[in-house]
């Protein structure tokens, strides 16, 4: 079950003090992907693969089974241009039934 309030800003503790700025035209965004999927043994590795192939590590990963469904929350800080690419990859994972994307604070790339 998600413990965060829908619509709340997602903030990484390491990035919370960074100013909202653009650096070389590429902003980093704190993004939260909220998924509902069919449970299967390989679901979580398949969901992490779009991040791993871009050399990204999630700031938060929460998963739990709720009856016949799994709820998964992936929070990650990533360049603005990758948000929709990762979203498309997650939507194409076998078993994903629903995906919501929440944008958080804009952070300057370190």
N, C-alpha and C positions, 0 to 999 in steps of 0.2 A: 504494500500500500504506500502511496506517495505521502510523505510527511510534510511536504512543502505546500504552501497556499498557491493555487493556480493563479497565474498572473503576477505573482511576486517577482521582483527582480532577482536574478541569479548573480551572486557575487562570489568570486574566488577570494579567499582570505589573503592570498599573496598579491592579488591585484586590486584590492579595495582602496589602496591609497594612491593609485596611479591617476593622473589627471586625464581628462577626456581630451585627447589630441589625436591628430593624424600624423603618422610618420611615414614618409615616402609613399603617400597615397593609400596605404593599406592599414586599415584599422583591425584590431582584434576585438571580438565580441565574446561575451560569456553567453553560452547557449545551453539550453536544457531541452533534450529530446525526451519526450514522454511517450512510451510505447505500450500497446496492449498486443499480446501475441499468444499463439498457441504454444503450450509448454512442450519442449523437446530437449533431449540431452545436449544437443549442439547449438542451441539458440544463443546463449551468451557469447561464445567465441565468434559466432557469425555476426553478432551485433558490434563486437569490438574491432573486427577486421577493418571496416572503413576508416577507423581512427588509426589503427596500427600501420596501415599502408601509407598514411600521411605523416607518420612519426609523431602522432599525438597521443597523449595519455589523458584519460578522463580525470577530472578533478573529483568526480563523484560517480559511483555506480551503485544503484540500489535495484534489487530485483526480488520479487516475491510472487509466489503462486497464490491465486485467488480462485479456488475451484478449478474450472476448466480453462482458465486463462492465466497468463503471466503479466505482471505489470513491471516495467523496467524504466528507470530514470537514468539517463546519461547526461552529465554536466561536463562541459569542456569549454576552454577558452581557445578560440581558433580565428584565423584570419577571415575577414568578412567574405572574401571570395569563395571560401570553402564551405560555408554554411549550407548552401543549396546542393552542393556536390555530395556532402555527407548525408543530407536529408534524402536525396535520391537513392543513395546506396542502402540506407536503412530501410526505405520503403520497399526495396526489391528483395530484402531478406525473406526467405521462405518462412511462412508462419506469422509474419507481422500483419496484424489486422487493422491497427490504427496507430497513427503517429501524429503527435502535436509538437510544434517547435515554439519555444519561448525564448525571446531575445532579452538579454540582461544589459548591464552597463557596458558602455564602450570603454575599452582600455587601450592605452598606448602600447605598441609592441616593444618588448624589452630587447 
